[in-house]
Amino acid sequence: MVEWLSIPNIDLYLVVGVLILFGAIEVIAGHYNNSNRKSDDWILESIGFFVVAFTKSILVFAVFFAGQLLFSGTEGALAGWPLIPAFIFYIAIDDMSQYWYHRFAHEYNWLWKHHRVHHAAKEMGILTSYRNSWVYYLLMPNLWWVGIATFLGLAPAVIMGLIFKQIIVTSTHSTWHWDKSLYRYKILRPFAWIIERIFITPAFHHGHHGMSKADHISDPNANFGNTFSLWDQMFGTAKFTRKFPSIYGLQTDPGDKWTAHLLYPFVKSKKEGSEIGPGHKKQKNAGKEPLKTTLEAGTYLYCQCGYSANQPWCNGSHHGTKFKPMLVEIKKERKASICTCKLTKSPPYCDNSHEQLV
């Protein structure tokens, strides 16, 4: 049992070390001089850090207990693997499982409620990665994988993977945009292309945290990767812009207290209309008649889920569903009939499909 005890402790030390390094860079660069972070944000993110550490320790203990009880013959079964193959094996399973878990958190409402706090952050920073509910961490597959891989005898690879991954995750949430220099200088751009096609960069992940894809930079429904961008490219969710959003957060954010964010569903929000409030359910707001209007030149985000209260335009209510808003570019002013029933075959424009409604 000594081996599993070492993993949470080593992880805690390396996480603190990486956070101090990037935190110092952010402070020296003056990134907190004009911060709009509220006390709730600081409390949530600070406590969240310890929730992750505690949860990881509990899960590793649980895996070892169950493994020794039910699969005692398999303990240390992979201990003879060389470090590099073991590291690749460990990190590949860790990161692909995290990609799908993160993606599901945006596509299934019950899990979104535990992840939405991560996107409620109006600013990025080194502690932003610790904004999730306790349930989100409890179910996180890569935390369970730490215990399983360690039980199988891959402790050195696990430690190496945790160090490597923590550096990537902290850097991509940081306000230090180290990749900007790679985009700025022409001679470095080929190198930047290689880097961003393998690893998550700050620009890639910041785009995921932007409020709305209407800015042509953000897309909360893309860039789900944690360490490698390979999975997003493989499964069609990658968006490379090499730019950073100017607005972060949720379009419909009532400003829930940190207690509700972290302890949901045991503590629920008292804010009216909050997704983590008692008895909250998404309400369909699709119409029966098209909106006949004049569209001025500009960018519009058309709602395709039918939940937006700002029909026919998106207000962010699609989070927690598999629907995504449609980006509509209007080059010059024009009259249009915009579908509100969501049955049209040529969105966002009405094709009279609403006539099928009784």
C-alpha positions as CSV (number, residue, x, y, z in Angstrom):
1,M,0.0,0.0,0.0
2,V,3.0,2.3,0.2
3,E,3.1,3.0,-3.6
4,W,-0.5,4.4,-3.8
5,L,0.2,6.7,-0.9
6,S,3.1,8.3,-2.7
7,I,1.0,9.3,-5.8
8,P,-1.4,11.9,-4.2
9,N,1.5,13.4,-2.2
10,I,3.8,13.8,-5.1
11,D,1.0,15.2,-7.2
12,L,0.2,17.8,-4.6
13,Y,3.8,19.0,-4.4
14,L,4.2,19.2,-8.2
15,V,0.9,21.0,-8.6
16,V,1.8,23.6,-6.0
17,G,5.2,24.1,-7.7
18,V,3.7,24.6,-11.1
19,L,1.1,26.9,-9.8
20,I,3.7,29.0,-8.0
21,L,5.8,29.3,-11.2
22,F,2.9,30.4,-13.4
23,G,1.4,32.5,-10.6
24,A,4.6,34.4,-10.3
25,I,4.7,35.0,-14.0
26,E,1.2,36.4,-13.9
27,V,1.9,38.7,-11.0
28,I,5.2,40.0,-12.4
29,A,3.4,40.7,-15.7
30,G,0.8,42.7,-13.8
31,H,-2.1,40.5,-14.9
32,Y,-4.0,41.0,-11.6
33,N,-3.6,44.8,-11.5
34,N,-7.0,45.3,-13.1
35,S,-8.7,42.0,-12.1
36,N,-12.4,42.0,-11.7
37,R,-12.4,38.7,-9.8
38,K,-14.8,38.7,-6.8
39,S,-14.2,37.1,-3.4
40,D,-16.5,34.3,-4.5
41,D,-14.1,33.5,-7.4
42,W,-11.0,33.4,-5.1
43,I,-12.8,31.2,-2.5
44,L,-14.2,28.8,-5.1
45,E,-10.9,28.3,-6.9
46,S,-8.8,28.0,-3.8
47,I,-11.1,25.4,-2.2
48,G,-11.5,23.7,-5.5
49,F,-7.8,23.0,-5.6
50,F,-8.0,21.1,-2.3
51,V,-11.2,19.3,-3.4
52,V,-9.3,17.9,-6.4
53,A,-6.4,16.8,-4.2
54,F,-8.7,15.2,-1.6
55,T,-10.8,13.5,-4.3
56,K,-7.8,12.0,-6.0
57,S,-6.5,10.6,-2.7
58,I,-9.9,9.0,-2.0
59,L,-10.2,7.5,-5.5
60,V,-6.7,6.0,-5.5
61,F,-7.4,4.5,-2.1
62,A,-10.8,3.1,-3.3
63,V,-9.2,1.6,-6.4
64,F,-6.4,-0.1,-4.4
65,F,-8.9,-1.4,-1.8
66,A,-11.3,-2.8,-4.5
67,G,-8.3,-4.1,-6.6
68,Q,-6.8,-6.0,-3.7
69,L,-10.1,-7.3,-2.6
70,L,-11.4,-8.4,-6.1
71,F,-8.3,-8.6,-8.4
72,S,-5.4,-9.3,-6.1
73,G,-3.6,-11.3,-8.7
74,T,-3.3,-8.3,-11.0
75,E,-1.6,-5.9,-8.7
76,G,1.6,-4.8,-10.2
77,A,0.9,-6.7,-13.4
78,L,2.5,-4.0,-15.6
79,A,5.4,-3.1,-13.3
80,G,7.9,-4.5,-15.7
81,W,7.1,-2.1,-18.5
82,P,9.8,0.4,-19.6
83,L,9.1,4.0,-18.6
84,I,8.5,5.5,-22.0
85,P,6.0,3.0,-23.3
86,A,4.3,3.0,-19.9
87,F,4.1,6.8,-20.0
88,I,2.6,6.9,-23.5
89,F,0.1,4.2,-22.5
90,Y,-0.8,6.1,-19.3
91,I,-1.1,9.6,-20.8
92,A,-3.0,8.4,-24.0
93,I,-5.8,6.8,-21.9
94,D,-5.8,9.6,-19.4
95,D,-6.2,12.4,-22.0
96,M,-8.6,10.7,-24.4
97,S,-11.0,9.8,-21.5
98,Q,-10.7,13.3,-20.3
99,Y,-11.6,14.6,-23.8
100,W,-14.8,12.6,-23.9
101,Y,-15.7,13.4,-20.3
102,H,-15.3,17.1,-21.0
103,R,-17.2,16.9,-24.2
104,F,-20.1,15.0,-22.5
105,A,-20.2,17.7,-19.9
106,H,-21.2,20.2,-22.6
107,E,-23.6,17.8,-24.3
108,Y,-25.6,16.3,-21.3
109,N,-27.5,18.6,-19.0
110,W,-27.0,16.7,-15.8
111,L,-23.2,16.8,-16.2
112,W,-23.2,20.4,-17.5
113,K,-24.7,21.5,-14.2
114,H,-21.5,20.3,-12.5
115,H,-19.2,21.8,-15.1
116,R,-20.9,25.2,-15.9
117,V,-19.0,26.8,-13.0
118,H,-15.8,26.3,-15.0
119,H,-17.3,28.5,-17.8
120,A,-18.8,31.0,-15.4
121,A,-15.3,32.5,-14.9
122,K,-15.1,35.9,-16.4
123,E,-11.3,35.9,-16.3
124,M,-8.8,33.2,-17.0
125,G,-6.0,32.4,-14.5
126,I,-3.9,29.6,-13.0
127,L,-6.7,28.5,-10.7
128,T,-9.5,28.6,-13.2
129,S,-8.9,24.9,-13.9
130,Y,-10.2,24.1,-10.3
131,R,-13.7,25.5,-11.0
132,N,-16.0,22.5,-11.0
133,S,-18.4,20.9,-8.6
134,W,-17.2,18.1,-6.3
135,V,-19.4,15.6,-8.3
136,Y,-17.6,16.5,-11.5
137,Y,-14.2,15.6,-9.9
138,L,-15.7,12.4,-8.3
139,L,-16.7,11.1,-11.7
140,M,-13.7,12.3,-13.6
141,P,-12.3,9.2,-15.4
142,N,-8.7,10.3,-15.4
143,L,-8.7,10.6,-11.6
144,W,-9.8,7.0,-11.4
145,W,-7.2,6.1,-14.0
146,V,-4.5,7.4,-11.7
147,G,-5.5,4.8,-9.2
148,I,-5.9,2.0,-11.7
149,A,-2.6,2.6,-13.4
150,T,-0.8,2.8,-10.1
151,F,-2.4,-0.4,-8.9
152,L,-1.1,-2.1,-12.1
153,G,2.4,-1.0,-11.3
154,L,2.8,2.0,-13.5
155,A,3.6,4.5,-10.6
156,P,6.7,6.0,-12.3
157,A,4.7,6.6,-15.5
158,V,1.8,8.1,-13.5
159,I,4.1,10.5,-11.7
160,M,5.8,11.5,-15.0
161,G,2.3,12.0,-16.6
162,L,1.0,14.1,-13.8
163,I,4.0,16.4,-14.0
164,F,3.7,16.7,-17.7
165,K,0.0,17.2,-17.7
166,Q,-0.1,19.8,-14.9
167,I,2.4,22.0,-16.8
168,I,0.2,21.9,-19.9
169,V,-3.1,22.5,-18.1
170,T,-1.8,25.3,-15.9
171,S,-0.2,27.1,-18.9
172,T,-3.4,26.9,-21.0
173,H,-5.5,28.4,-18.3
174,S,-2.9,31.1,-17.4
175,T,-3.1,34.7,-18.4
176,W,0.5,34.4,-19.7
177,H,0.0,33.8,-23.4
178,W,3.3,32.2,-24.1
179,D,2.2,31.1,-27.6
180,K,1.7,34.6,-28.9
181,S,5.4,35.0,-29.7
182,L,5.1,31.9,-31.9
183,Y,2.3,33.5,-33.9
184,R,3.9,36.9,-34.1
185,Y,7.1,36.0,-35.8
186,K,6.9,34.6,-39.3
187,I,10.0,32.4,-38.8
188,L,8.3,30.7,-35.8
189,R,4.9,30.0,-37.4
190,P,5.8,26.6,-38.8
191,F,7.0,25.6,-35.4
192,A,3.7,27.0,-33.9
193,W,1.7,24.9,-36.4
194,I,3.5,21.7,-35.2
195,I,3.0,22.6,-31.5
196,E,-0.7,23.4,-31.7
197,R,-1.4,20.3,-33.8
198,I,-0.1,18.2,-31.0
199,F,-0.5,20.0,-27.7
200,I,-3.2,22.3,-26.3
201,T,-2.0,26.0,-26.4
202,P,-3.3,29.0,-24.5
203,A,-5.1,30.4,-27.6
204,F,-6.7,27.0,-28.4
205,H,-8.1,26.6,-24.8
206,H,-8.9,30.2,-24.2
207,G,-11.2,30.0,-27.3
208,H,-13.1,27.3,-25.5
209,H,-13.7,29.7,-22.6
210,G,-14.9,32.6,-24.7
211,M,-18.5,33.7,-24.2
212,S,-19.8,33.4,-27.7
213,K,-18.6,32.3,-31.2
214,A,-20.1,35.5,-32.6
215,D,-16.6,37.0,-32.1
216,H,-15.1,34.5,-34.6
217,I,-12.6,33.5,-32.0
218,S,-14.6,31.7,-29.3
219,D,-16.4,28.4,-29.4
220,P,-17.4,26.8,-26.1
221,N,-18.6,23.8,-28.1
222,A,-15.1,23.1,-29.5
223,N,-11.6,22.5,-28.2
224,F,-12.4,20.0,-25.5
225,G,-8.9,18.6,-25.3
226,N,-7.0,18.7,-22.0
227,T,-3.4,18.1,-22.9
228,F,-3.4,17.1,-26.6
229,S,-5.3,18.7,-29.5
230,L,-5.1,15.5,-31.4
231,W,-8.5,14.3,-30.1
232,D,-10.3,17.5,-31.2
233,Q,-8.8,17.1,-34.6
234,M,-9.6,13.4,-34.7
235,F,-13.3,13.9,-33.7
236,G,-14.0,17.1,-35.6
237,T,-14.1,19.6,-32.7
238,A,-10.9,21.6,-33.2
239,K,-10.9,25.3,-33.9
240,F,-7.6,27.1,-34.5
241,T,-7.7,30.9,-34.6
242,R,-4.4,31.8,-32.8
243,K,-6.4,34.6,-31.2
244,F,-7.8,35.3,-27.7
245,P,-11.3,36.2,-26.8
246,S,-12.0,39.6,-25.2
247,I,-15.1,38.4,-23.3
248,Y,-15.2,35.2,-21.1
249,G,-18.0,33.7,-19.1
250,L,-21.6,32.6,-19.7
251,Q,-24.3,34.6,-21.5
252,T,-26.9,33.7,-19.0
253,D,-25.1,33.9,-15.7
254,P,-27.1,34.9,-12.6
255,G,-24.0,35.1,-10.4
256,D,-24.4,32.0,-8.3
257,K,-22.6,31.8,-4.9
258,W,-19.5,29.7,-4.6
259,T,-21.3,27.3,-2.3
260,A,-23.8,26.3,-4.9
261,H,-21.2,26.0,-7.6
262,L,-19.0,23.7,-5.6
263,L,-21.5,21.7,-3.5
264,Y,-24.4,21.2,-6.0
265,P,-26.7,19.3,-5.8
266,F,-26.5,19.4,-1.9
267,V,-26.5,23.2,-2.0
268,K,-28.5,24.8,-4.7
269,S,-28.6,28.4,-6.0
270,K,-31.1,30.8,-4.8
271,K,-30.7,33.0,-7.9
272,E,-33.8,33.3,-10.0
273,G,-33.4,31.3,-13.3
274,S,-30.2,29.6,-12.3
275,E,-29.5,26.3,-13.9
276,I,-28.4,24.9,-10.6
277,G,-31.5,26.2,-8.8
278,P,-34.1,23.9,-7.2
279,G,-36.3,22.2,-9.8
280,H,-34.7,24.0,-12.8
281,K,-35.6,22.6,-16.2
282,K,-34.8,23.9,-19.6
283,Q,-37.8,25.3,-21.3
284,K,-38.5,25.1,-25.0
285,N,-39.1,28.6,-26.5
286,A,-39.5,27.6,-30.1
287,G,-42.2,29.6,-31.9
288,K,-44.9,28.6,-34.4
289,E,-44.4,31.5,-36.8
290,P,-41.3,32.9,-38.4
291,L,-39.8,36.3,-37.4
292,K,-40.1,38.7,-40.3
293,T,-37.5,41.3,-39.8
294,T,-34.8,43.5,-41.4
295,L,-31.3,42.3,-40.7
296,E,-28.6,44.9,-40.6
297,A,-25.1,44.0,-41.8
298,G,-23.3,42.1,-39.1
299,T,-22.8,38.8,-37.3
300,Y,-25.8,36.9,-35.8
301,L,-25.9,33.7,-33.7
302,Y,-29.0,31.7,-34.6
303,C,-30.5,29.4,-31.9
304,Q,-30.9,25.8,-33.1
305,C,-31.8,24.3,-29.7
306,G,-35.1,26.1,-29.2
307,Y,-34.3,26.9,-25.5
308,S,-33.2,30.5,-26.0
309,A,-35.4,33.1,-24.4
310,N,-34.2,35.5,-27.1
311,Q,-35.7,33.7,-30.1
312,P,-34.6,33.3,-32.8
313,W,-31.1,34.3,-31.5
314,C,-28.9,32.3,-29.2
315,N,-28.5,33.3,-25.6
316,G,-26.3,30.4,-24.5
317,S,-29.1,28.1,-23.4
318,H,-27.8,25.3,-25.6
319,H,-25.1,24.4,-23.1
320,G,-25.9,21.0,-21.8
321,T,-27.4,19.8,-25.1
322,K,-25.9,18.5,-28.3
323,F,-27.2,21.5,-30.2
324,K,-24.9,24.3,-31.3
325,P,-25.8,27.8,-32.5
326,M,-25.3,28.8,-36.1
327,L,-23.1,31.7,-37.1
328,V,-24.8,33.9,-39.6
329,E,-23.0,36.6,-41.5
330,I,-25.1,39.3,-43.2
331,K,-23.1,41.3,-45.7
332,K,-25.6,44.0,-46.3
333,E,-29.0,45.0,-44.9
334,R,-31.8,42.7,-46.1
335,K,-35.3,41.6,-45.2
336,A,-35.6,38.0,-44.0
337,S,-38.0,35.5,-42.6
338,I,-36.2,33.8,-39.7
339,C,-37.3,30.3,-38.5
340,T,-38.4,30.1,-34.9
341,C,-40.0,26.6,-35.0
342,K,-36.5,24.9,-35.6
343,L,-38.0,22.6,-38.3
344,T,-36.6,24.4,-41.3
345,K,-34.3,22.5,-43.6
346,S,-32.5,25.8,-44.5
347,P,-31.6,27.5,-41.2
348,P,-31.8,30.2,-40.2
349,Y,-34.4,31.0,-42.9
350,C,-38.0,29.9,-42.8
351,D,-39.0,27.3,-45.4
352,N,-42.6,27.1,-44.2
353,S,-42.0,23.9,-42.2
354,H,-44.0,25.6,-39.4
355,E,-47.1,24.8,-41.4
356,Q,-46.7,21.2,-40.3
357,L,-47.5,22.3,-36.8
358,V,-51.0,21.8,-35.6
